[in-house]
Amino acid sequence: MRRTFVTLIAAGLLAGTGLSAEVPGGARLKDIAALQGPAATSVVGYGLVVGLNKTGDRKQTIFSAQTLASMLERFGVAVSPNAMKVENIAAVVVTAEIGPYIQNGGRIDVVASSIGDARSLQGGTLLPTPLRGPDGAVIALAQGALSIGGFGAGGGGNSVAVNHLTVGRVPRGATVQAFHPATLAGLETVNLALYEPDFASASRVAAAINMELGADAAHAIDAGQVRVQVPSAYKGNLAELIARIEPLPVNIDAVARVVINERTGTVVMGGDVRIGAAAVAHGNLSVRISTRLDVSQPAPLSQGSTQVVPQTRLDVDEGDNKLIALDAGATLTDVVKALNGLGATPRDIIAIMQALKAAGALRAELVIL
């Protein structure tokens, strides 16, 4: 009898009231909210990766050869792009994100993604590439050796690849050159934006800050925003105030969710998920088609030829049907036990969860990635 073990990852932040259990210590304020206003700046640039082992752009991608010809011309070497035949270069788009408080001279990670028909960026080096902000101004300069976190090899018509080979990262590969960091000077109030807006969570964040700074220091404006009045002692040093409140523990609340990734067959259920009264029936229908190639030899002296004759076999197998009853208010543990007893695979659970939601028995938000 086939045994299938299904692992469901319980990833939920439990609140301290109602059906939720209190989380000792809770989450840090810095992990659930950010200072509203200053934001990261996205930068992008077009560059060239060199040093590839015949895995770069080929004739179908002409702009990489044109880029190389333009670069060589600036070095005093005049070569026509049409006369080039190289396979060790690849045109890439380089992207990065600059935080609001990074100073000029700071270094950030960059990601280089192939935009041509290169097969792999393994072993490549990114040439100096200007990175531009939304206004078109050059903010940073990126260069360095690519790390792709995988490898590829091939020969004799066979090949093997591990992970994605046409996207690479250059750790600390860009130097910030002309960026204007955000400033906190002169603010009378600061607003904290919750990553997951929730009225109960916003109220608890305000209560935690008030316990630290004193009554009426913070107020929840709405589900996603908490306003903090800057005390007089921190008027000229707002960074010290943020450093003081960021480590505060907060017991936040969260909506019960079931997250499904159909591409990978991953199912993640939060700890607050409840199931109403329902009965689940599940049966596996398996269809397997196999083809065997036989050789048919002609009769002696018949002047016939040897032929390959395919023999196709079709097998249909329907697994044992089972019926599992779920009582009202069933918890995550009950669901796990029931689905394990049902012999469900992660792919089966995806269909079961969608059916439970459609039937109104799943008391949680269903998120499909």
DABELMO-V563194 format. One line per field, one symbol per residue. psi: psi as a letter, one per 20 degrees, with the letter a starting at -180 (. if undefined). Layout:
# DABELMO-V563194
psi: ???
This chain:
# DABELMO-V563194
psi: ppppppppponqoprjrciqqpophaqqhiiiqqpqepqqppqqrpapprjqmkjaqahhohhhhhgghhghhhjjoopphhiqnqjkqppqppqrppqijprpiqqrqqppppjbkqhqjpjrppqppppqahjiqphrpqrrpqoikarqqrqkiqqqppapijprqopliqpphmqnqqqjqjphqqpppphnppgggghhgghhhhhgirqjhqqogahjpppppoqhijhjmhhhgghhihjpppnrrqppqoppohhikpppprijpqprpqppppppoppppqppoqpopqqpjikrqpqpopopppppporppqppppqpjqaggggggghghikqrhhhhghgghhhghijiomqpopo.
